[in-house]
Amino acid sequence: MSDTTVVGWKNNESSREVVEWAALRRPWTTLHIVHVVDRSVSTVETFAADSPAARARVELMEVAESVRSERPSLTVRTELLDGDLVDALTALSGPDTLVAVGAGHGRFTGRSRSWSTGARLSGSASGPAAVVPTGTPAGTGIVVGIDDRSGAALRFAAAEARATGQWLRAVRAWEQPLATGDGITPDVELLHERSRGCTATASPTR
């Protein structure tokens, strides 16, 4: 079970909801709120009185004090870093650390595809990662994506659901292969078999 929750922070409603979700999730452990500024911000600007980085420090202090006042049992830390958000959160991730971002935290465009911050984080973190949709308070359920190599993720999600008294939904999804075209004959039996094996299931834990 994770002892620390690291939240990627931006001063927006999505980030505030993730902080609230994390504070409710484990009110007796550690919440680490991280704001990452772009590398294009110069060192001089970082320490200027009215720079974006200076404002970010004030925002971090304010949100930390707000959480401490509402959850005095929670240890709250803040950190201002420069670089790429996903790289920073990945570096802080680990078996005993849950990293979390909002579902609308931003997108990264590489090659010809656009990846959300949550998707990148889920693929790079060395421990559990959570993507919290807007309007999703703690205690409303846990969804985990599974495949043939997701035993650790499923075990973590099940332990999390048990500890917090939430329902757990395990989802296995697959992309239907191209079934039409010249010289292609779809294997109907295979398609039906895959469809049966990849439906979402819900398991109440209470």
C-alpha positions in Angstrom: 0.0 0.0 0.0 1.4 3.4 -0.9 2.6 5.6 1.9 2.9 8.8 -0.2 0.7 10.4 -2.8 2.4 12.7 -5.3 0.1 15.1 -7.1 1.1 17.0 -10.3 -0.1 20.5 -9.7 -1.3 23.3 -11.9 -3.3 26.2 -10.6 -6.6 25.1 -12.0 -9.8 23.3 -10.9 -8.7 19.9 -12.1 -5.5 20.1 -9.9 -7.5 21.3 -6.9 -9.9 18.3 -7.3 -6.9 15.9 -7.5 -5.4 17.4 -4.3 -8.8 17.0 -2.5 -9.1 13.4 -3.8 -5.6 12.6 -2.6 -6.1 14.2 0.8 -9.3 12.2 1.4 -7.7 9.0 0.1 -5.0 8.7 2.8 -5.6 11.4 5.4 -3.0 9.9 7.8 0.0 9.7 5.4 2.0 12.1 3.2 0.8 14.3 0.3 3.5 15.7 -1.9 2.3 18.5 -4.3 4.6 19.1 -7.2 4.5 22.0 -9.6 6.8 21.8 -12.7 7.7 24.9 -14.6 8.9 24.7 -18.2 12.6 24.7 -18.9 12.3 27.8 -21.0 12.0 29.8 -17.7 15.4 31.3 -17.0 17.2 31.1 -13.7 16.8 34.9 -13.3 13.1 34.8 -13.9 12.7 31.9 -11.5 13.8 34.1 -8.6 12.2 37.4 -9.8 9.6 38.7 -7.4 6.7 38.5 -9.9 7.9 35.7 -12.1 5.6 32.7 -13.0 7.9 30.5 -10.7 7.5 32.9 -7.8 3.7 33.0 -8.2 3.8 29.2 -8.4 5.6 29.1 -5.0 2.9 31.2 -3.4 0.2 29.1 -4.9 1.8 25.9 -3.6 2.1 27.4 -0.1 -1.6 28.5 -0.2 -2.9 25.1 -1.3 -0.7 23.3 1.3 -2.0 25.5 4.1 -5.5 24.9 3.0 -5.1 21.1 3.0 -3.3 21.2 6.4 -6.1 23.2 8.0 -8.7 20.7 6.7 -6.6 17.5 7.2 -4.3 18.1 10.2 -3.3 14.4 10.3 -1.9 14.6 6.8 1.8 15.5 6.2 1.9 18.0 3.3 5.0 18.8 1.3 5.4 21.0 -1.8 8.1 21.2 -4.4 8.7 23.5 -7.4 10.7 21.8 -10.2 11.7 22.7 -13.7 11.5 20.4 -16.7 8.8 18.1 -18.0 5.9 17.2 -15.6 5.8 13.5 -16.5 9.5 13.1 -16.2 9.4 14.7 -12.8 6.5 12.6 -11.5 8.1 9.4 -13.0 11.3 10.2 -11.0 9.3 10.5 -7.8 7.3 7.3 -8.5 7.9 4.0 -6.9 6.3 0.9 -5.3 5.3 2.8 -2.2 4.3 6.1 -3.9 1.2 6.8 -5.9 1.5 9.6 -8.5 -1.7 11.3 -9.6 -2.8 13.9 -12.1 -6.1 15.2 -13.4 -7.6 13.8 -16.5 -7.4 17.2 -18.2 -3.9 18.0 -17.1 -2.6 18.5 -20.7 -1.4 16.8 -23.8 1.9 15.9 -25.4 2.2 15.7 -29.1 4.9 13.4 -30.5 5.2 11.9 -33.9 1.7 11.8 -35.3 -0.2 11.2 -32.1 -1.3 13.2 -29.2 -0.9 11.7 -25.7 -2.5 12.9 -22.6 -0.4 13.6 -19.5 -2.2 10.7 -17.7 -1.4 8.3 -20.5 2.2 9.2 -20.6 2.5 8.9 -16.8 0.7 5.6 -16.7 3.2 4.2 -19.2 6.4 5.6 -17.5 5.8 5.5 -13.7 7.7 2.8 -11.8 4.8 2.4 -9.4 1.1 3.0 -9.2 -0.4 6.0 -11.1 -3.9 7.5 -10.9 -5.7 9.7 -13.4 -8.5 11.5 -11.6 -11.4 12.7 -13.8 -13.0 16.1 -13.1 -15.9 15.9 -10.7 -14.7 12.6 -9.2 -14.5 12.8 -5.4 -12.6 10.2 -3.4 -14.7 7.2 -2.5 -16.6 6.9 -5.9 -14.8 3.8 -7.1 -11.6 2.6 -8.8 -11.1 1.5 -12.4 -8.0 -0.5 -13.4 -7.0 -1.5 -16.9 -5.8 -5.1 -17.2 -4.1 -7.3 -19.7 -1.9 -10.4 -19.5 0.8 -8.6 -17.6 -1.2 -6.4 -15.2 -1.1 -8.6 -12.1 0.6 -5.9 -10.0 -1.8 -3.2 -11.1 -4.8 -5.4 -10.3 -3.4 -6.4 -6.9 -2.8 -2.7 -6.0 -6.2 -1.7 -7.2 -7.9 -4.5 -5.2 -6.0 -3.5 -2.0 -6.9 0.1 -2.6 -10.5 -0.7 -3.0 -10.5 -2.9 0.1 -8.8 -0.3 2.2 -11.1 2.5 1.2 -14.3 0.5 1.0 -14.9 1.3 -2.7 -16.1 -0.8 -5.6 -13.5 -2.0 -8.1 -14.0 -2.3 -11.9 -11.4 -4.2 -13.9 -11.5 -3.3 -17.6 -9.8 -5.2 -20.4 -10.1 -3.6 -23.8 -8.8 -4.5 -27.2 -8.8 -3.0 -30.7 -10.6 -5.0 -33.3 -8.3 -5.9 -36.2 -9.0 -4.9 -39.7 -11.7 -7.3 -40.9 -12.4 -6.1 -44.4 -10.4 -5.5 -47.5 -9.1 -7.4 -50.5 -8.0 -10.8 -49.6 -9.0 -10.5 -45.9 -11.5 -12.9 -44.4 -12.5 -12.1 -40.9 -12.4 -15.0 -38.3 -15.8 -14.5 -36.8 -15.2 -17.2 -34.1 -12.1 -15.4 -33.0 -13.8 -12.0 -32.9 -16.6 -13.4 -30.7 -14.1 -15.1 -28.4 -12.1 -11.9 -28.0 -15.2 -9.9 -27.3 -16.4 -12.3 -24.6 -13.0 -12.2 -22.9 -12.6 -8.4 -22.9 -15.7 -7.1 -21.3 -15.7 -4.9 -18.2 -16.6 -6.4 -14.9 -17.5 -4.8 -11.6 -16.7 -6.3 -8.2 -18.3 -4.6 -5.1 -15.9 -4.6 -2.1 -18.5 -3.6 0.5 
